[in-house]
Amino acid sequence: MANTTNRPKQLAMLLALLFLLAWALPAAAADVWVNTGTGVYHCPGGQYYDATKRGRFMSEREAAQHGYRAAYGRTCSPGEAEAGRQQVIQQLTQSATRTAPTATRVWINTGSHVYHCPGTRYFGATRQGRYATEAEAVASGNRPAYGARCK
């Protein structure tokens, strides 16, 4: 009989302990779902999160570094996406100054916001577009064609 009367107290103590642990531990950022077919990533809780045929999970920063864009233009945590883009811009700028005085010129399709590298099929061949350095293309919010940066 003594055991059953203490159960509500034990349960309440356990719940209180779990609540304290959940409150004290930092929340881990949830990974985004990247649709590798379209180049779009989806935030947790979204309609297409983990619901497309082709895709994989990765951090939002990593998704931005690979050139994926947020679904509907809404990032999950803007600071992470921007930090990923800035890291790529910094790497491109540093590599351009180390290797050659001129940076790689790319063709930006201004309609789709996709940029194409020299020697590829659509380099300079889309109806609307402009030339820029790869760093400028990334900085202005464009993504690489097929997710592949220029080499």
C-alpha positions in Angstrom: 0.0 0.0 0.0 2.8 2.4 0.8 4.2 2.0 -2.7 1.1 3.1 -4.5 0.7 6.3 -2.5 4.2 7.5 -3.3 3.8 7.0 -7.1 2.1 10.3 -7.8 4.9 12.1 -5.9 7.6 10.1 -7.7 6.0 10.8 -11.1 5.7 14.5 -10.2 9.4 14.6 -9.2 10.4 12.8 -12.4 8.4 15.2 -14.6 9.9 18.2 -12.7 13.4 16.9 -13.3 12.7 16.3 -17.0 11.3 19.8 -17.3 14.4 21.3 -15.6 16.7 19.3 -17.9 14.8 20.4 -21.0 14.9 24.0 -19.9 18.6 24.0 -19.0 20.0 22.2 -22.0 20.4 24.4 -25.2 18.0 23.5 -28.0 19.8 21.9 -30.9 19.0 23.4 -34.2 16.9 21.0 -36.3 18.3 20.0 -39.7 16.6 21.2 -42.8 15.4 18.8 -45.5 17.1 19.5 -48.8 15.3 18.4 -52.0 18.3 17.6 -54.1 16.2 17.5 -57.2 15.0 21.1 -57.0 17.8 22.7 -55.0 15.3 23.9 -52.3 15.4 23.2 -48.6 12.5 23.0 -46.2 12.2 23.9 -42.6 11.0 21.5 -39.8 7.2 21.5 -39.7 6.8 22.5 -43.3 4.6 20.6 -45.7 7.5 19.1 -47.7 9.9 18.5 -44.8 11.2 14.9 -45.3 8.4 14.4 -47.8 10.1 14.6 -51.2 11.4 11.6 -53.2 15.0 12.8 -53.4 16.7 14.6 -50.6 18.7 14.5 -47.4 19.0 16.2 -44.1 21.7 18.8 -43.3 22.2 21.9 -41.3 20.8 25.1 -42.7 24.3 26.6 -42.8 25.6 23.7 -44.8 22.6 23.9 -47.2 23.3 27.6 -47.8 27.0 26.8 -48.4 26.1 24.2 -51.0 23.9 26.8 -52.8 20.5 25.5 -51.8 17.8 28.1 -51.3 15.0 28.3 -48.8 11.5 27.2 -49.9 9.3 30.2 -50.5 12.3 32.5 -49.7 11.8 31.9 -46.0 14.8 30.7 -44.1 14.4 28.7 -40.9 17.0 30.8 -39.0 18.2 33.7 -41.1 21.5 34.0 -39.2 22.5 30.5 -40.1 21.8 30.8 -43.8 23.5 34.2 -44.0 26.6 32.8 -42.1 26.8 30.0 -44.6 26.7 32.3 -47.6 29.2 34.7 -46.0 31.6 31.8 -45.4 31.4 30.8 -49.1 31.9 34.4 -50.3 35.0 34.7 -48.0 36.4 31.4 -49.4 35.8 32.4 -53.0 37.3 35.9 -52.5 40.4 34.4 -50.7 41.0 31.7 -53.3 40.6 34.3 -56.2 43.2 36.6 -54.7 45.7 33.7 -54.0 45.5 31.9 -57.3 45.0 34.6 -59.9 44.5 38.4 -60.2 41.2 37.9 -61.9 38.4 35.9 -60.3 36.3 33.3 -62.1 33.7 35.0 -64.3 30.3 33.3 -64.3 27.0 33.8 -66.2 24.1 34.7 -64.0 20.7 33.8 -65.4 18.8 36.8 -63.9 15.4 35.1 -64.4 16.2 31.9 -62.4 19.0 33.3 -60.2 21.2 30.4 -61.2 24.8 31.0 -62.3 26.8 28.9 -64.8 30.5 28.3 -65.0 32.7 28.8 -68.0 32.7 25.9 -70.4 29.2 24.7 -69.3 26.2 24.5 -71.7 24.4 27.6 -70.5 27.4 29.9 -69.9 26.4 33.1 -71.7 23.6 31.3 -73.5 20.4 32.2 -71.6 18.0 34.8 -72.8 18.5 37.1 -69.8 21.6 37.3 -67.7 24.8 39.1 -66.9 28.5 38.3 -66.2 29.9 38.6 -62.7 32.5 37.0 -60.5 31.5 33.8 -58.6 31.8 35.7 -55.3 29.5 38.5 -56.6 27.0 35.9 -57.8 26.8 34.2 -54.4 26.7 37.5 -52.6 23.7 38.7 -54.7 21.7 35.5 -53.7 22.3 33.3 -56.8 23.0 29.6 -56.6 25.3 27.4 -58.7 23.7 25.4 -61.5 23.3 21.7 -60.5 24.7 22.6 -57.1 28.3 22.6 -58.4 30.6 25.6 -57.8 33.2 26.5 -60.5 36.6 24.9 -60.2 
